[in-house]
Amino acid sequence: MLSIAERSAMRLDGDLFDLAESATHADRVVSPADRVRALRLPLGPAHIVSGLAAAWVHGVAALPTTVDVATLRHRRADVPAGCRALIRRVALDTCLQVDGVRVTSRLRTAVDLLADDPYDDAARIAIRLLVDDVEAVRRAIGVSGRRSVARSLERLAALQAQAALSRR
């Protein structure tokens, strides 16, 4: 056990960094499984971590203050405290199992972030880091079951145009 002063000094030196409600040594590899465990939430087989929380598990975003959780049974009572219940269809083939917890895939996470509000800088940066194939995202938007297909396609086009401008 380290004292508060020792932990603070290690954080300032860059040897220790925050991971959810705890901290880990900078030399330790932080994997998606580490991030899921760091959530410290009682998530079961009916829960699917999504949105910016899924982007965080994938290592492309900061941990949001509220964890978005979709449920297979569509019952808000099943979502742990501190989570936002999402009532949406999520096909299981668009999810990954990470340390026993379902998390939306990189592609599905990008599709959700394009459709969801707030659509802010954190979401746009995460989408850019999640997406390798813009055409795959465009196809996934069409079959995602989301109502905001047109808005998502507009946002994707704007991100693609912005990325093209930044490469020049």
Secondary structure, 3 states (H helix, E strand, C coil): CCCHHHHHHHHHHCCEEEECCEEEECCCCCCHHHHHHHHCCCCCCCEEEEHHHHHHHCCCCCCCCCEEEEECCCCHHHCCCCEEEECCCCCHHHEEEECCEEEECHHHHHHHHHHCCCCCHHHHHHHHHHCCCHHHHHHHHHCCCCCCHHHHHHHHHHHHHHHHHHHC
